[in-house]
Amino acid sequence: MTRTHYFTASSLDGFIATEDHSLDWLLSQENDPDGPMGYRAFEARVGAIAMGATTYQWVLDHDDGWAYDMPAWVFTHRDFPPPPGDVRFTSGDVAEVHAQMVAAAAGRDVWIVGGGELVGQFTDRGLVDEVWVQYAPVTLGSGAPLLPRRLDLELLETARNGAFVCARYAVVR
């Protein structure tokens, strides 16, 4: 059964990026991508991803090439050059696009990359099943919030991975 996850990192005070969309605070922290609740095991479960324009632009600016080998939907009203790979640009309704993503995932999971208004739209429609947060030992004071909406969660799992405290939650409906 396909499940939709919001998998992200956060500062201790609840921000996923600085006001100028920087992730420098995150990239300087010790983390084992193969460790407990790590990125690689999570990504291996994923068959489709969604991200907003700000996250997509950050990936283009900071990664050497396109890092994802599964279909990706970028929710945007901007024009972007497509990278190599299966990237689809959309300004469609999240519920309609989510149905396309689930079909493309072919039994694997869907990942909402980044956060902000896009994850808020998915949660508004009841489309997020789990929230995974890797809490970094840093405070930012302001920036992009972890979750821009109220959401009731049930703690399912915790772990330590390097400098991070990791938590996995089920969305309570």
ROPAPA-372757 format. One line per 2 residues: for each residue x, y, z of N, C-alpha, C. Coordinates in steps of 0.02 Angstrom, whole numbers. Layout:
BEGIN
X/Y/Z/X/Y/Z/X/Y/Z | ...
//
This chain:
BEGIN
41/-59/0/0/0/0/44/63/0 | 32/107/-45/70/169/-50/51/216/7
103/242/40/92/291/93/128/355/73 | 102/412/96/133/476/80/167/503/143
231/521/135/273/543/190/298/614/179 | 301/651/233/338/713/235/401/698/275
458/693/242/523/675/272/567/736/266 | 589/763/323/628/825/321/672/831/383
714/881/383/754/899/442/728/966/468 | 738/977/533/715/1038/564/766/1061/616
769/1126/626/806/1153/683/765/1137/746 | 795/1142/804/759/1129/866/700/1177/876
705/1237/848/651/1284/856/601/1282/798 | 603/1229/758/549/1215/711/554/1247/642
614/1258/617/621/1286/550/660/1237/505 | 640/1233/441/673/1188/394/723/1224/350
721/1290/350/768/1331/312/769/1401/343 | 822/1438/329/826/1507/353/779/1550/311
772/1614/330/729/1659/292/751/1666/219 | 816/1659/206/840/1663/137/848/1594/105
813/1544/133/809/1476/106/874/1437/110 | 919/1457/153/983/1422/161/975/1359/203
1014/1308/184/1018/1245/222/1088/1234/249 | 1130/1286/249/1198/1279/273/1201/1251/344
1154/1272/387/1151/1248/456/1141/1172/458 | 1105/1145/410/1090/1073/407/1149/1033/381
1180/1058/329/1233/1021/295/1297/1017/336 | 1302/1057/389/1362/1055/431/1355/1007/490
1298/972/495/1285/927/551/1305/855/533 | 1330/818/584/1348/748/574/1285/706/567
1284/665/515/1226/621/501/1251/562/460 | 1224/503/474/1241/443/436/1181/425/392
1186/435/326/1129/419/283/1108/346/285 | 1153/302/309/1137/231/316/1120/213/388
1119/262/433/1107/250/504/1033/245/520 | 1017/243/585/948/237/607/904/292/577
848/273/550/800/318/518/835/362/465 | 886/335/433/926/373/385/892/382/318
922/427/281/896/448/216/895/391/164 | 948/352/160/952/301/107/899/247/114
887/222/173/835/171/182/766/200/168 | 756/263/189/692/295/175/683/303/99
732/331/66/726/344/-6/715/279/-46 | 742/224/-23/733/160/-58/660/138/-61
619/164/-16/547/147/-14/506/191/-61 | 535/245/-88/498/297/-123/495/283/-198
435/292/-225/424/282/-297/406/346/-334 | 391/400/-298/375/465/-329/385/520/-277
405/579/-302/416/635/-256/380/698/-280 | 366/741/-232/337/807/-247/379/859/-211
388/916/-243/423/972/-211/397/1037/-240 | 407/1091/-202/388/1157/-226/445/1189/-264
431/1248/-291/480/1284/-332/542/1303/-294 | 535/1323/-231/593/1344/-191/640/1285/-179
612/1228/-162/654/1168/-152/687/1147/-217 | 649/1147/-270/677/1129/-336/735/1175/-354
726/1241/-345/780/1288/-361/841/1275/-318 | 830/1258/-253/887/1244/-209/924/1182/-234
888/1130/-254/920/1070/-280/961/1086/-342 | 932/1125/-388/968/1144/-449/1032/1182/-433
1028/1227/-383/1085/1269/-366/1140/1234/-326 | 1122/1179/-290/1169/1150/-243/1189/1077/-256
1154/1042/-299/1172/973/-314/1207/969/-381 | 1251/921/-387/1284/909/-452/1239/863/-492
1196/891/-532/1149/851/-571/1087/835/-531 | 1044/797/-559/981/778/-528/991/714/-489
975/714/-425/992/658/-381/938/604/-377 | 880/616/-408/823/570/-399/813/528/-461
800/462/-450/789/418/-507/716/396/-513 | 672/430/-476/600/415/-480/565/476/-508
502/467/-532/466/524/-557/458/579/-504 | 465/641/-526/459/698/-480/409/749/-509
368/775/-465/322/829/-482/345/892/-446 | 354/946/-484/372/1011/-455/312/1056/-461
285/1076/-404/227/1121/-403/253/1192/-408 | 236/1226/-463/264/1292/-477/221/1330/-528
228/1395/-525/201/1439/-577/259/1471/-616 | 320/1453/-599/379/1479/-632/399/1433/-690
441/1460/-734/471/1420/-788/541/1400/-767 | 554/1334/-770/620/1307/-753/645/1264/-810
711/1262/-818/738/1212/-865/734/1143/-832 | 709/1094/-867/705/1027/-836/774/995/-833
789/960/-778/851/922/-775/842/856/-811 | 896/817/-819/886/750/-845/842/711/-796
801/668/-821/758/628/-778/685/644/-789 | 644/610/-751/571/615/-757/546/669/-710
548/732/-731/524/789/-691/465/820/-727 | 410/827/-690/348/855/-717/331/918/-679
320/972/-715/302/1036/-685/227/1042/-686 | 199/1065/-629/126/1069/-624/106/1127/-580
48/1153/-593/16/1201/-547/-53/1174/-530 | -62/1109/-540/-127/1076/-529/-144/1067/-456
-205/1045/-445/-230/1030/-379/-191/971/-350 | -171/978/-286/-128/926/-255/-163/858/-253
-228/856/-244/-263/791/-241/-261/756/-309 | -271/793/-363/-268/763/-429/-197/740/-446
-148/781/-430/-79/763/-444/-57/706/-399 | -81/705/-337/-64/650/-291/-87/583/-320
-146/581/-350/-170/519/-381/-123/497/-436 | -97/543/-476/-48/527/-528/17/501/-497
37/532/-442/99/511/-408/92/440/-380 | 35/426/-349/24/359/-322/27/307/-378
-5/322/-434/-3/276/-491/69/265/-515 | 107/320/-521/176/315/-545/221/279/-495
205/284/-430/246/252/-379/240/176/-381 | 188/150/-412/179/78/-423/189/37/-359
154/56/-306/157/19/-244/209/43/-195 | 254/86/-217/304/115/-172/274/179/-142
310/211/-99/284/269/-63/295/334/-101 | 259/386/-79/265/454/-106/298/497/-52
344/541/-74/381/583/-29/369/656/-46 | 346/695/3/341/767/-4/408/795/20
448/821/-27/515/847/-13/508/921/4 | 545/943/53/541/1013/73/482/1024/119
449/1078/112/394/1092/158/355/1153/136 | 342/1196/183/307/1258/167/236/1247/146
213/1290/103/144/1290/82/124/1225/47 | 171/1194/11/153/1132/-24/134/1077/25
174/1065/76/155/1013/124/91/1032/160 | 80/1097/169/17/1120/198/-42/1102/155
-36/1110/89/-90/1091/44/-104/1016/46 | -51/976/49/-60/903/53/-94/884/119
-74/916/175/-105/899/239/-177/924/241 | -191/982/211/-260/1007/209/-308/957/176
-283/921/128/-324/873/90/-322/803/120 | -287/794/177/-284/729/209/-241/678/172
-190/702/137/-150/658/94/-84/636/124 | -66/662/182/-3/643/214/-17/591/268
18/534/265/10/480/313/59/483/371 | 121/502/355/173/504/407/217/566/398
243/589/456/291/644/458/354/618/491 | 411/623/456/476/604/482/517/667/491
542/679/551/581/739/563/648/720/594 | 701/745/565/769/737/591/787/805/623
786/808/689/798/871/725/873/883/734 | 898/939/707/968/957/712/981/998/775
1041/993/804/1056/1029/865/1075/1102/850 | 1027/1140/824/1038/1210/807/971/1246/811
973/1310/828/913/1351/825/925/1406/774 | 872/1424/738/878/1475/685/843/1541/703
795/1539/748/760/1600/768/704/1620/722 | 710/1605/658/657/1619/609/673/1582/545
626/1582/499/636/1549/435/574/1514/412 | 582/1462/371/526/1423/345/504/1373/398
441/1375/419/419/1330/473/416/1257/452 | 427/1213/500/423/1141/489/356/1121/460
302/1143/491/234/1129/467/194/1193/471 | 167/1217/416/130/1280/417/57/1273/437
36/1215/459/-33/1203/479/-34/1164/544 | -91/1166/577/-99/1123/636/-108/1051/611
-74/1006/645/-78/935/627/-70/895/691 | -115/849/705/-109/805/762/-71/743/740
-22/724/781/23/670/764/28/620/821 | 43/557/803/56/505/852/127/481/841
168/482/894/237/461/890/241/386/879 | 277/365/826/284/295/809/354/268/825
406/310/816/474/285/821/521/344/835 | 574/331/872/627/380/882/695/345/874
745/385/859/813/359/853/862/418/856 | 924/401/869/978/450/863/1019/431/802
1033/480/760/1076/470/702/1127/527/701 | 1188/512/721/1239/564/726/1216/618/774
1216/679/751/1196/736/792/1120/745/795 | 1083/706/757/1011/716/750/970/671/797
916/698/822/864/659/855/809/650/802 | 793/588/786/746/574/732/680/549/761
626/571/731/559/550/754/515/536/694 | 476/484/698/427/466/646/358/466/678
312/502/646/245/512/672/193/489/621 | 138/462/645/79/450/603/34/511/609
3/529/554/-46/584/555/-111/556/583 | -137/589/634/-200/568/666/-256/601/627
-301/561/603/-357/588/562/-419/595/605
//
